[in-house]
Amino acid sequence: MKKVLLIGAGKSSGYLIDYLLGCAVAENFELTVADLSVEAALLKTKEMPNSRAIALDINNAEDRLLQINNANIVISMLPAFMHFPVAKDCVALKKHLLTASYVSPEIMSLHESALQNDVLLLNEIGLDPGIDHMSAMKIIHEIQNNGGELTSFKSFCGGLVAPDSNNNPWGYKFSWNPRNVILAGQSTAQFLIDGCYKYLPYHRLFESSEIIEVAGYGRFDAYANRDSLSYRKNYGIENISTMVRGTLRQHLYCEAWHVFVSLGLTDDSIQIELPEHYTYADFISSFLPGIGKDLILRLCEFTGKSKSNEIIKMIQWTGILAPVAVGLKKASPAVILQQLLEKKWVLEPKDKDMIVMQHLFEYLNNKKEIKKITSTLVVVGEHSEKTAMAKTVGLPMAMAVRKLIKGEIKLRGVRIPVMPEIYEPILKELKDYGITFQEQEVV
């Protein structure tokens, strides 16, 4: 019997676990769900046949090695910075590994060892990154196979809140790791526009967003994320003129978030000693220029906006100007802001989240006509437990695990899902779960 070890039973693991347990008996494999909390693991496995729930601290090297050695395939749903020790063990013990995280330089350094040990380290097999790569490569390969030349590629994705659950001015609620949201974009964005290299440092990132229209869902802010340039090689489009990958938020979110960034409230590099009874009003006052004046007046002076401006109203709505105790003794500005927003951006039990992804292609066909393709995905969750985020992150990974078990994926080394061997069957199966792109082509 094959054995699969899943490490981390967090918010995004529900669909992944349910899918694997749904086929475990018929396909004769066992799924072990390991988490720091065995209770969290049990909640996910529900004592289903061919399942185990265990407690595992991955910092305990002996226990980690033992559990990995007992498996054939390992899935890491841990935070990205915790993958490397697991990946090293997997290569040494000749076990396949899957993650939904970006390939780090440390993981990439294991490529040759993984090849030598006949091991696949498949990364970026979630939503973004993951479904974005697979759906983009399907169209890019179709263009190339028909003799076309891709000249521009833009891709944007956002985990948002569904319109009927959107009851706050930011249009946002947490459906995944809040810390990642607070710290988003803190590395310089690198991309290409009309043959010109562009670099956006963090302090300018959110004031430089563009607007994306999605039919039936309105306007969204799109801001560039991370390193778009490296994907030219991964996608086989080294000669492209425009290449941008980015994140979507409700329109005006970026302008309002830019105020927090400009003030320094997303800084995670310093620890602030907080006096007793320290309030959120004290917190923002410490970062605003000047002293003594009314907080809203100082905020308006800092932003150059009036009290009635929508951006000022959005910031007020968070409660950051209120004389309410923070309740921490020592924390970074980012942690203080996160704690506040976790109270305000709550996905209530009946709330539905929403995934929006859009690819924009421009290419010259074999008749030298300029053509455009817009490919759009919208997925709405069921409720706060069965989210669109968990569905779109978990299912591609689960499907890849199943195909590995059946011997249908032969690739080895450090990989991302840009090869037809991976993306064709997974995209086809995702349609059965309502994860389908709508494509529109115009000359």
C-alpha positions, 0 to 999 in steps of 0.5 A: 500500500502506498503512503501519503504524508500531508504536513499541515492541516490549516485553512487550505487543506480541507478540499485536498484531504477530502479529495484524497480520502475519497479515492484512498480505499479504491486506489489502495493508499493511506493518507496520514495528516500531520499537524502540530495539533493532533486535534486539528488533524483529526478534524480534517480526517474525521477517522475516515478509512485509510486515514491517520491523524498524528501530531508532528513538530517538524522542528523535531528532526528525528520525528520528521525523518521517521514520518517522511521515511514511512511515506512514498509521497509528502505534501507540505502545507507549511508556511513557505520558509519551513519547506526546506528541511522537509525537502532535504529529507525527502531527497535524502530518503527518496520521497516525492514532495509537493508544495503550493509555494514558490520555488526558493533558491534553497529548494532549487539547489536540490534539483540535481540531487533530486534527479539523481535520487529519482525524486520529484519536488513539484512546487507551485501546484496550488492556485497562484502559483499553480492554476495560473501557470497551468491555464496560461501554458495551455494557451501559450502552447496553443498559440505557439503550436499554431505558428503564433508569436506571443508579444504580451502576457499579463496575469492577475489573481486575487482571493476576494470576498463574493459580492453577496458577502461584501459588507465592508468598504475594503471588499476584503476578508481573510480566507488565507494566512492573514500575515501574508496579506499584511506583508504582501509585496515587500520585495521589489516587483520586477516586470516588463512593459513594451520591452522596458524593464520596470522595477517597483519598490515596496513604497511605490507598489500600491500607488502604481496599480492598474484597473482590470475589468471583469465582466459581471464583477466590475473593476479591480485594482491590479498590482505587480507582485514579485519577479515576473521576469523569471517566468519568461524562461519557465514559460518559454517566452524569452522574447516577449515584450510585455510580461506582468504577473500580479494580484487583484483587490477591490477597486480603491483597496490599493490606494487605501493600503498605500496609506498604511505602507507610507506610514510604516504600519506594515513594517515587520522589522522592528519591535515596539515596546507598548505602554500599558493602555496603549490604543490604536489611536496612540499607534497611528498617532505615533506614525503620523507627522505632527502632534496634538491635532485631531487625528483625522485632520492629521491623517487628511494632511498626510494624505492630502485628502478631505474628511469626506474622501472614500480613502479616509472613510476606509481607514476610519472603518478599520478602527485604527483611529479609535481609543481602543486598547491594543492589548499587546506588550511588544509587537511590530507595527505589522503585527499590531495592524494584523491583529486589528484587521483580523477583527474587521476582515472576518469571514463569517460562517455563512460568508462566501469568498471568491477567486478571480483570475484573469490572463490577458494575451496578445500575439501575432498569428501566422497571418501577422494579425494582432490578436487578443485573448482574455481568459477569466476564472471566477470561483465562489466558495460555499461558506467560511469552511469550504472556501474557494481559496481552499478549493483552488489551492488544494484540488490541483495538488491532490490531483497531482498526488493521485497521478503520481501514485498511479505512475502517470507523472514521470518528471523528476527534479525541482519542477513547476506545473508548466508541462503538458504532462501535468497541466493537461489532465489536471485542467481537464479534471478541474472542470468537473469541480467548476473550475473553468476558464472563460476565453474570449478572442478578438482581432 
